């Protein structure tokens, strides 16, 4: 009886994963058919624009950010810059000094501070809306370096009165820094080339990514403003705006350079916030989505979009269940033919995921043959890192579904031009939601057992399966704050 329950659970997990991958492949098809370049537009009269820079303890990168924003090519009398500073360290002094020198030069830049950090990033954005002068609002996080032509490329698309926000594609200044940044780049490049392009070309909802985009101020107000009841205020507002009938424009050919996290701990914190926030947005908006006037395709894709992070639940359960199926099949406790069929389906899904990420990654690559050459080892490490954070992500996802609130923990940015990695590691420590080190050690031991079993049975599938778990969890457990270089 137990064997049948485990087997049926394994079948269900594989089928759910197959549905998710099938939808991703459909988005890939739409992305491949989508135009990659948007015609450059111009305006006779440029509107007033406010650029908002929400920062919190960003002393290593805040000067770089402000310099880049002040270098934006746009009529100076129509550009307002707000530094939304919630910092509790010397970042505030750095900002104040820099702003004072810029104001002397005639640049319209303001230092906006609050008494507390209520609502975190969403709270800071909502607070600044009260005295925002621009008709349009561009937003950049601290790790971004906007291109000087950013506003000239984005603002003309708002000639269409239905456009509520414009999102540009992230690129990465430190993509080649280490295997950790390479693995992250594969994931993010696929998001921006497959998911964003596929969703936009097929008429589904997309999300504002929290940065490197521009909002119509009246759209934010009409959609209800910034809410602080999720950790992904950007996804939440995006869906509320589109359910109200607002449209978006995604500019694949406009790059916005950014800095990727360089430690596994920082990456893990970032993914926790994104995963839990998506679950919170699902809990908050799924009913509104299905009762909105949106078409059936946006509803299906939007549902899958908010459920994306729940793939970690499937991954974690498959890690735990799949070895049991292997053992039961060898012992004749389950139907061998059925197990073989699902195993082949699983291998097919793995190949499909690899193809999805391969094509998605190449769509953004400048040197396609080099990226193709190094794709497999980087993708293997991406799988290992994804597996290694799955238990931590599941904790956050479940908290999101059950309405358990938590702080907005920032992702540390180090500024890749700084070479003193040791001092950065010690200084940039940050609080985790909870520690699940014991659970992670148990899964590491489980992976080692799978690897040993695979070696004993000379089974390539089990060897590879155990190796992915071991590599990921060794890095996660023993080297979370290590800054690797490649």
C-alpha positions in Angstrom: 0.0 0.0 0.0 2.8 2.5 0.9 4.7 1.5 -2.2 1.6 2.4 -4.4 1.1 5.7 -2.6 4.8 6.7 -3.2 4.6 5.5 -6.8 1.4 7.5 -7.5 2.9 10.6 -5.8 6.0 10.2 -8.0 3.8 9.9 -11.1 1.8 13.0 -10.1 4.9 15.1 -9.5 6.3 14.2 -12.9 3.0 15.0 -14.6 2.8 18.4 -12.9 6.4 19.1 -13.9 5.5 18.0 -17.5 2.6 20.5 -17.6 4.8 23.3 -16.3 7.5 22.5 -18.9 5.0 22.2 -21.7 3.7 25.7 -20.9 7.3 27.0 -20.9 7.9 25.4 -24.3 4.8 27.2 -25.6 6.3 30.5 -24.4 9.6 29.6 -26.1 7.7 29.1 -29.4 6.0 32.5 -29.0 9.4 34.0 -28.1 11.1 32.6 -31.1 8.4 34.1 -33.3 8.4 37.5 -31.6 10.3 40.5 -33.1 13.5 41.1 -31.1 13.8 44.7 -32.0 11.3 47.5 -31.5 11.3 50.5 -33.9 13.0 53.5 -32.3 10.4 56.2 -31.6 10.8 59.9 -31.0 8.7 62.6 -29.4 8.2 66.3 -30.3 7.6 67.2 -26.7 9.1 65.3 -23.9 7.2 64.9 -20.6 8.4 65.4 -17.0 10.0 62.3 -15.7 10.9 61.3 -12.1 13.7 58.8 -11.5 13.3 57.0 -8.2 16.3 55.1 -6.6 15.2 53.1 -3.6 18.3 52.2 -1.6 19.0 50.6 1.8 22.6 50.2 3.1 24.2 50.3 -0.4 27.5 52.1 0.3 29.5 50.1 -2.2 27.2 50.8 -5.2 25.1 53.9 -4.5 27.6 56.4 -6.0 27.9 54.4 -9.2 24.1 54.3 -9.4 23.6 58.1 -8.9 26.4 58.9 -11.4 24.8 56.7 -14.0 21.3 58.3 -13.5 22.7 61.8 -13.6 24.3 60.9 -17.0 20.9 60.1 -18.5 20.3 61.9 -21.8 17.1 63.8 -21.2 16.1 67.5 -21.0 17.4 68.5 -17.6 14.5 70.8 -16.8 12.2 67.8 -17.3 14.1 65.3 -15.2 13.7 64.9 -11.4 15.8 62.4 -9.4 14.7 61.1 -6.0 17.1 59.0 -3.9 14.7 57.1 -1.6 17.1 56.4 1.2 16.1 54.1 4.1 19.7 53.3 5.1 20.9 52.8 8.6 24.7 52.9 7.9 27.1 55.4 6.3 25.3 55.1 3.0 23.2 58.1 3.9 26.3 60.3 4.4 27.7 59.2 1.1 24.4 60.1 -0.6 24.1 63.4 1.1 27.7 64.4 0.1 27.2 63.4 -3.5 23.8 65.1 -3.8 25.2 68.4 -2.4 27.9 68.5 -5.1 25.3 67.6 -7.8 22.8 70.2 -6.8 25.6 72.9 -7.1 25.9 71.8 -10.7 22.1 72.5 -11.2 20.9 68.9 -11.2 17.5 68.3 -9.8 18.1 65.6 -7.3 16.6 65.1 -3.9 17.5 63.1 -0.8 14.3 61.5 0.4 14.4 59.9 3.9 11.8 58.5 6.2 11.6 58.1 10.0 11.3 54.3 9.7 11.5 51.6 7.1 7.8 50.8 7.2 6.7 48.8 4.1 10.3 48.4 3.0 10.8 49.2 -0.7 7.0 49.4 -1.4 6.7 51.8 1.5 9.5 54.0 0.2 8.0 54.1 -3.3 4.5 54.9 -2.0 5.9 57.6 0.3 7.7 59.4 -2.5 4.5 59.3 -4.7 3.1 62.2 -2.6 5.7 64.7 -3.9 6.7 63.1 -7.2 6.5 65.7 -10.0 6.9 63.5 -13.0 4.1 62.3 -15.3 6.2 59.1 -15.6 8.4 57.3 -13.0 11.5 55.3 -13.8 12.8 53.0 -11.1 16.3 51.6 -10.6 17.6 49.4 -7.8 21.1 50.0 -6.4 22.8 47.3 -8.4 21.9 48.8 -11.8 23.8 51.1 -14.2 21.2 52.5 -16.6 22.3 53.3 -20.1 22.4 57.0 -21.0 19.8 56.5 -23.7 17.4 54.6 -21.4 14.7 57.3 -21.1 15.0 58.3 -24.8 14.3 54.6 -25.7 11.5 54.0 -23.2 9.4 57.2 -22.9 8.2 57.4 -26.5 6.2 54.2 -26.2 3.9 56.0 -23.7 2.4 57.8 -26.7 0.0 54.9 -26.6 -2.3 56.0 -23.8 -3.1 52.4 -22.8 0.5 51.6 -21.9 0.9 51.6 -18.2 4.5 50.5 -17.9 7.6 49.8 -20.0 10.1 47.1 -19.0 13.6 46.6 -20.4 15.8 43.6 -20.4 18.4 43.1 -17.7 22.0 42.4 -18.7 24.8 41.5 -16.3 28.1 43.4 -15.9 29.6 40.5 -13.9 28.1 37.5 -15.7 31.6 35.9 -16.2 32.7 36.6 -12.6 32.2 33.0 -11.3 30.3 29.8 -11.8 27.6 31.2 -9.4 27.1 34.3 -11.6 27.1 32.2 -14.8 24.5 29.9 -13.4 22.3 32.9 -12.4 22.7 34.5 -15.8 21.3 31.3 -17.5 18.2 31.6 -15.4 17.7 35.4 -15.8 18.5 35.4 -19.5 15.9 32.7 -20.1 13.4 34.7 -18.1 13.9 37.8 -20.1 14.2 36.1 -23.5 11.7 33.2 -23.2 9.2 34.1 -20.6 8.9 37.9 -21.1 9.1 37.7 -24.9 6.7 34.7 -25.0 4.2 36.3 -22.7 4.3 39.7 -24.3 4.0 38.3 -27.9 1.2 35.9 -27.0 -0.9 38.6 -25.3 -0.4 37.3 -21.7 0.5 39.3 -18.6 4.1 40.1 -17.9 5.5 41.6 -14.7 7.5 44.7 -14.0 10.8 43.4 -12.6 11.1 46.0 -9.8 13.7 48.0 -11.6 14.9 49.1 -15.1 11.4 50.1 -16.1 9.1 53.1 -16.3 5.6 53.5 -15.0 2.9 56.0 -16.0 2.1 57.7 -12.7 -1.7 57.6 -13.3 -1.5 53.9 -13.9 0.1 53.3 -10.5 -2.7 55.4 -8.9 -5.5 53.8 -10.9 -4.2 50.3 -9.9 -4.3 51.2 -6.2 -0.7 52.3 -5.7 2.2 50.4 -4.1 1.2 47.7 -1.6 3.5 46.3 1.1 1.6 43.1 1.8 3.9 41.0 -0.4 7.6 40.7 -0.8 7.2 41.2 -4.6 5.4 44.6 -4.8 6.4 44.8 -8.5 4.6 41.6 -9.5 1.6 42.5 -7.4 1.2 46.0 -8.9 1.9 44.6 -12.4 -1.0 42.2 -12.2 -3.4 44.7 -10.5 -2.6 47.2 -13.3 -3.1 44.7 -16.2 -6.3 43.3 -14.6 -7.5 47.0 -14.7 -7.0 46.9 -18.5 -3.6 48.7 -18.7 -1.1 47.4 -21.3 2.7 47.1 -21.1 5.6 47.3 -23.5 8.6 45.0 -23.2 11.8 46.3 -24.9 14.0 43.2 -25.5 16.5 45.2 -27.4 17.0 47.8 -24.6 19.5 46.5 -22.1 19.8 47.7 -18.5 23.2 46.5 -17.0 23.1 45.2 -13.4 25.2 43.3 -10.9 24.5 39.7 -10.0 24.9 38.4 -6.4 28.4 36.9 -6.1 27.8 34.6 -3.1 25.4 31.7 -2.8 24.0 33.2 0.4 23.1 36.4 -1.4 21.6 34.5 -4.3 19.6 32.3 -1.8 18.3 35.4 0.0 17.2 37.0 -3.3 15.5 33.8 -4.5 13.7 33.4 -1.2 12.2 36.8 -1.4 11.1 36.3 -5.1 9.7 32.8 -4.4 7.8 33.8 -1.2 6.6 37.0 -2.8 5.2 35.1 -5.8 3.3 32.8 -3.5 1.9 35.8 -1.6 0.8 37.4 -4.9 -0.9 34.1 -5.9 -2.8 34.1 -2.5 -3.7 37.7 -2.9 -4.6 38.0 -6.6 -5.6 34.6 -8.0 -9.3 35.1 -7.3 -9.2 38.6 -8.8 -7.4 37.3 -11.9 -10.1 34.7 -12.7 -13.0 37.1 -12.1 -11.4 39.9 -14.2 -12.3 40.7 -17.8 -9.0 39.3 -19.0 -9.0 36.5 -21.6 -8.6 32.8 -20.9 -5.0 32.8 -22.1 -3.8 35.6 -19.8 -5.6 33.9 -16.9 -3.9 30.5 -17.6 -0.4 32.0 -18.1 -0.9 34.5 -15.2 -1.8 31.6 -12.9 1.3 29.6 -13.9 3.3 32.8 -13.6 2.4 33.3 -9.9 2.8 29.5 -9.3 6.3 29.5 -10.9 8.2 29.4 -7.6 6.1 26.3 -6.5 8.3 24.3 -8.9 10.7 24.2 -6.0 8.1 22.1 -4.1 8.0 19.6 -7.0 11.8 19.5 -7.2 12.3 18.9 -3.4 9.7 16.1 -3.4 11.2 14.5 -6.5 14.6 14.6 -4.7 13.1 12.6 -1.8 10.8 10.3 -3.7 12.7 9.3 -6.9 15.4 7.1 -5.2 12.6 5.2 -3.4 11.1 4.4 -6.8 14.4 3.2 -8.1 14.8 0.9 -5.1 11.1 -0.4 -5.3 11.5 -1.0 -9.1 14.6 -3.1 -8.4 12.7 -5.1 -5.7 9.7 -5.6 -8.0 7.4 -3.6 -5.7 6.1 -1.4 -8.5 5.3 -2.1 -12.1 8.6 -1.9 -13.9 7.1 -1.0 -17.3 5.2 1.9 -15.8 8.3 3.1 -13.8 10.4 2.9 -17.0 7.8 5.0 -18.9 7.7 7.7 -16.3 11.5 7.6 -16.1 11.8 8.2 -19.8 9.3 11.0 -19.5 11.5 12.5 -16.8 14.6 12.2 -19.0 12.6 13.9 -21.8 11.6 16.7 -19.5 15.2 17.2 -18.4 16.2 17.4 -22.1 13.4 19.9 -22.7 14.5 22.1 -19.8 18.1 22.1 -21.1 16.8 23.0 -24.6 14.7 25.8 -23.2 17.5 27.3 -21.2 20.0 26.8 -24.0 17.9 28.7 -26.6 16.8 31.3 -24.1 20.4 32.0 -23.0 21.7 32.2 -26.6 19.1 34.7 -27.5 20.9 37.3 -25.3 24.5 36.2 -25.9 26.9 38.3 -27.9 29.3 35.5 -28.6 26.9 32.6 -29.3 29.5 30.0 -30.1 31.3 30.6 -26.8 28.1 30.4 -24.8 27.1 27.3 -26.6 30.5 25.7 -25.9 30.3 26.4 -22.1 26.5 25.9 -21.7 26.4 22.3 -20.5 28.8 22.7 -17.5 27.2 26.0 -16.5 23.7 24.5 -16.9 24.8 21.5 -14.7 25.9 23.9 -12.0 22.6 25.8 -12.4 20.7 22.6 -11.7 22.9 21.9 -8.7 22.4 25.3 -7.2 18.6 25.2 -7.9 18.4 21.8 -6.1 20.5 23.1 -3.2 18.2 26.0 -2.4 15.0 24.0 -2.9 14.4 23.2 0.8 14.9 26.8 1.8 12.6 28.1 -1.1 9.9 25.6 -0.1 9.9 27.1 3.4 9.3 30.6 2.0 6.7 29.5 -0.5 4.6 27.7 2.2 4.9 30.8 4.4 3.7 32.9 1.4 0.7 30.6 0.8 -0.3 30.6 4.5 0.1 34.4 4.9 3.1 34.4 7.2 4.8 37.8 6.9 8.5 38.5 7.0 11.0 41.3 6.5 12.2 42.5 3.1 15.9 41.3 3.3 18.0 43.1 0.7 20.4 41.3 -1.6 24.0 42.4 -0.8 25.8 44.2 -3.7 29.6 44.2 -3.5 30.6 46.3 -6.6 32.8 44.0 -8.6 35.5 46.7 -8.9 36.4 46.2 -5.3 39.1 43.5 -4.7 39.1 43.1 -0.9 36.7 40.2 -0.8 37.6 39.1 2.7 36.5 42.4 4.4 33.4 42.4 2.2 32.4 39.0 3.4 32.7 39.9 7.0 30.9 43.2 6.7 28.1 42.2 4.5 26.5 39.6 6.8 22.7 39.6 6.9 20.0 37.9 8.8 18.3 34.8 7.3 14.6 34.2 7.8 15.3 30.9 9.6 18.2 28.5 9.5 17.4 25.0 8.2 21.0 23.8 8.3 20.1 20.5 9.9 17.5 19.8 7.1 20.1 20.7 4.5 22.7 18.4 6.0 20.2 15.6 6.0 19.5 16.1 2.3 23.3 16.3 1.6 23.7 12.9 3.4 20.7 11.6 1.4 22.5 12.7 -1.8 25.7 11.0 -0.8 23.7 7.8 -0.2 22.2 8.1 -3.7 25.6 8.7 -5.2 27.1 5.7 -3.4 24.2 3.5 -4.5 24.6 4.6 -8.1 28.3 3.8 -8.0 27.7 0.4 -6.5 25.0 -0.5 -9.1 26.9 1.3 -11.9 23.8 3.2 -12.7 24.6 6.4 -14.5 21.2 8.0 -13.8 21.6 7.6 -10.0 25.3 8.7 -10.1 24.3 11.9 -11.9 21.3 12.4 -9.6 23.4 12.0 -6.4 26.2 14.2 -7.8 23.9 17.1 -8.5 22.5 17.0 -5.0 26.0 16.7 -3.4 27.6 19.5 -5.4 24.7 21.8 -4.7 24.4 21.1 -1.0 28.2 21.1 -0.3 28.4 24.6 -1.7 25.2 25.6 0.1 26.2 24.2 3.5 29.9 24.8 3.6 30.6 27.7 1.3 27.5 30.0 1.5 29.5 33.3 1.9 32.5 32.3 -0.2 33.2 34.7 -3.1 34.4 32.4 -5.9 36.2 33.8 -8.9 36.5 32.1 -12.3 
